[in-house]
Every structure is written in C-alpha cells, then in structure tokens.
Amino acid sequence: MTTLENHLSEIGFTVSGRISRPCAEVYEAVADPEQLSKYFTTGGARGRLEPGAEVTWDFHDFPGAFPVRVIEADKPRRIVIEWDGEATANGRGTTTTTFEFEPLDGDTRTLVTITESSWQPTPDGAKHAFGNCQGWTGMLAALKVWVEHGINLREGFYS
C-alpha cells in the first residue's frame, strides 16, 4: 500500500461562485477593509489589499489579529495574498491565496474563484487545508449576500 506522500507534493483547493454585480464592485468588497469587516473578518480588517501591503485580519471564531501580506493586487481582476499557516509545504511556513474576478454577462455578474495552496500532503496538512476550504466557501457565500443584498451573513454565527 502506498501513502499519500508518494503521490502529492502539496495540498491545495479551489472554490468559486457567481455574484450578480460588476467585477469592480465585487473586487472592492474584498480589497476594502471597511467592507471586508462587515461580512467576513468578524473581528475587523485593517489595511487595504494593495501590492506590497501587510494588513491584519481578525475573526471572532479565531480570535487574535494576524498578518496578511499582499503579493499582488490587479484591480479589478486579481488579488494574491500570503499568510502564515501550519503544516505548510513551501518551506516558508505560509500559504498563498489567489482571488480571481472574471466578468460575466457583459460585466453584470462576476465569477469569483479562490485558490489556496501549500499544505503538506499529511493528515495535519489536510486538516488545515480542509478547514480553510470551508472558510473560503463561507466567505464566498457571505460576499454574495453582502454585495447583492447588504446582509452580514456571519453576524452572530460565531459568537
């Protein structure tokens, strides 16, 4: 019997969803810390997602602000961030998350795709990857409801 380590060099995932708003509006809801704090970073976000910036995100379900480094920000199509993680595979102790915003139907809708990578192909790496996959899927749902209807889906969900 072979092990998972013999087949994979790292674990990653991609989640996506469609939001009925133009690309620039959806991008701004992710890049702007004031908006991000209203539907995702339940403990608050500080700093705009701009190239080279180090911002902080805080969550009620994972208390304690932590740094997020912005590797790339190409408005309104792409944001790449890096943050510290456990059981990571890249040798720097970080994971990389990429947000892509694709206009659909004449830019009346946006396909948001979130890809995160760099966990070790181990049970601990899988645990962290699956946890973050759940988190980003929840973020996409909360982003959709926030941008389309102005509702904070996470309010009271974790505290």
Secondary structure, 3 states (H helix, E strand, C coil): CCCHHHCCCCEEEEEEEEECCCHHHHHHHHHCHHHHHHHCCCCEEECCCCCCCEEEEECCCCCCCEEEEEEEEECCCEEEEEEECCCECCCCCEEEEEEEEEEECCCCEEEEEEEEEEECCCHHHHHHHHHHHHHHHHHHHHHHHHHHHCCCCCCCCCC
